């Protein structure tokens, strides 16, 4: 079997006053990792790099503790704000 020969396609677009042509089968330069801003590298490496790697027992404990902790902090904040109004 021979691979299908891909021909170059042109897609025209019209957005407001701007018109243009997009051609397919053109190679786009891939952005090297060195040119990615440091914030995105940090986000990828540390924030999203460890997602889902915690043990299931820890995640279950956090599932129960987080709402209780949030409710307790809300009550404490209401108490502190009401004490300042007196």
Secondary structure as UniProt FT lines:
FT   STRAND          10..15
FT   TURN            16..17
FT   STRAND          18..23
FT   HELIX           33..35
FT   HELIX           38..42
FT   HELIX           43..47
FT   TURN            49..52
FT   HELIX           56..85
//
